[in-house]
C-alpha cells in the first residue's frame, strides 16, 4: 500500500518557489555571457566613474573615499534596476507554469527576486576580493545598516516590479512606458552626485526619490563622517512599507484576471 504524504500549503509554496528558482538558475547559466555580464557590467561602471571623479574630488568625497562613494551608488541603483526589470517580466515569462494550480505568479516573482539578490551578493563578494588583493579600502562603519538599506531597496524593487508586471498583462505597451519611467532614475538617484553638493533650494526636486535617500544613507552607514543631511530613514521606511502594501493589494485584487488574459 502506497503511503501518501500530505504537504502543508506553506511547504507546497516553498517547493514551487525553489523549483522556479532552479529553473531561473539553469536558464541563466545556459547563457554564460549574460550571467557574466551581470557581474562585469557594474565593475566596468565603477572603474570608469572612479577614474573620472578622482581628479575632481582628490580621491575623497565628504569623508568617504571616491571608490567607496561610487560603489555604494552604482551597486544599489543597478541592484534596484536589475530586480525591477526581472520581476516586471516574471508573470509573462512564466505564464505556461500557471496551468498547474500549485503555481501562482507571486511564486515566480519571489523566485526571480531571490535569484537577483544572490547574483548581486556574489558581485559584492567579487568586488570585495578584488579590492582586498589590490589593497583598496572599502569603508563600512555600520555593516548592519548597509544590509538593511539593501533589503529596503530590494523590497521597493519587488513591489514596483510587481505593479509593472501586472500592468503589462493588461496593457503590453506598458513596457515602453516602464523604460521611460525607470531610465531617469539612473541619473537622479545619487550615482553621479551627492545631495550635499546640490544647493538646498533644489533639494525638493530631488529628495522625493527614495533611491536617493537609500544611496546617501548607505554612504552614511559606510562612513559616519559622511553625514545624512537632507535624507531620512523615516521617509525610506515609509515608502518601503507603502510600496509593499500597495503591490500586495493590487496583486490580491487582479492576479487571477492578469494570468487569464
Buried (B, 14 or more C-beta within 10 A) or exposed (E): EEEEEEEEEEEBBEEBBEBBBEBBBEEBEEEEEEBEEBBEBBBEBBEEBBEEBBEEBEEEBBBBBBBBBBBBBBBBBBBBBBBBBBBBBBBBBBBEBBEEEBBBBBBBBBBBBBBBBEBBEEBBEBBBEEBEEEEBEBBBBBEEBBEBBBEBBBBBBBBBBBBBBBBBBEEEEBBEEBEEEBEEBBEBBBBBBBBBEBEEEEBEEBBEBBBBBBBBBBBBBBBEEBBBEBBBBEBBBEBBEEBBEBBEEBBEEBBEEBBEE
